[in-house]
Amino acid sequence: KMSHSFNNDYLNIGEKEKTLQQVLNDFHSGRMQAFGGSCTFEKLEKVRNMQEALAVKHLKIDASKTGTLHDDAQSLEKFEEIMDDLCTLSGEIKKLHES
């Protein structure tokens, strides 16, 4: 049987509200950063676009697949292309964490 517990400590609601308001203010001012100071939205968008392109390629290969991967040289070539793109994407994600 599952049970739920709730925080019924109403004494520090004002303090929690103040802390949450500060987090919101930090977010809106740009002081809150997930990956460090040099990570921009442009870099994040680049990674997202790379992820989307990789997913599209993968779906196209799956949709056009005529035989098994090992029997179809063209599919193998496309698979290798996807793996190269995946390595590139991985490198870009690592750069986000290094900044």
N, C-alpha and C positions, 0 to 999 in steps of 0.2 A: 504494500500500500504506500503510495506516494503522499508526502505531506509538503506543504509550502510554509516557509517562514518569512515573515516580513519584519523589517526594521521598524520597530515602533518607538524608537528613541526620538521624540519630538523636540528634545532640548537643543539639539544642534542643527536644526533645519535652516536657521538663518546663516550659520557658518557654511553649510553645504551649498546654499543658494549663492552666497558670496563667492565661493570657490568656483562654482559652475559659471557664474557671470564673468569671472576673471579668465577662465578658459575660453569662453566665447569672445571676449575682448582680445585676447592673445591671438586667436584664430583670425579675426577680422583685421587685425593690425599687421599680420604677416610674421609675428614673432614665433608662432608655432610652426615647427618644421619637422617632418617625419624623417628626412634623410640627411639633414645637415644644411648648412648655409648655401652651398653652391648648387643644390638641387632645385631646379626651376620647374614650373608647370610645363614648359616646353619640352624639357627632358622626359618628364613623366608621360606627356602626350606622345612623344616619339616612341617610347617603349610600348604604349598602348596600341599605337598604329602598327608597330611591328608584330605585336601579338595577334591583332586582327588579321593582318595579311597572312601570317602563318596559319591561322585557323582556316582561312578561305582556301589556301593552297591545299591543306590537308583534306578538306571536304571535297575539293575538285578532284583530287587523286582518287579518293574513295568512290566518288560518283562515276568516274570514268574507268575504273578498274575492270579489266576484261578477264584476267586470269589471276593466278596467285602472284604474289609480289616477286618471287624468284623466277617465275616463268615469263614474266613480262619485263623486258629490258627497259622499256620506256618508263614503266612504273618504278623500277629500281632507280633510274636516273632522277626521277621526280622526288623519290624518297630521299636520295642523297642531297638533293637541293634543299629539301625541308630540313634535313639534319644540319646542313651548313647554316641555314637561316636561324635555326634554333641555337646554334653555338654563338652566332652574332647577337641574338637577343639576350642570351645568358650573359655575354660580356657587357652589354649595355646595362643590364640590371645590376651587375656587380659594380659598375661605375657609379650607380646611384648610391650604393652603400658605402663606397669609398669617399664620396664627397662630403 
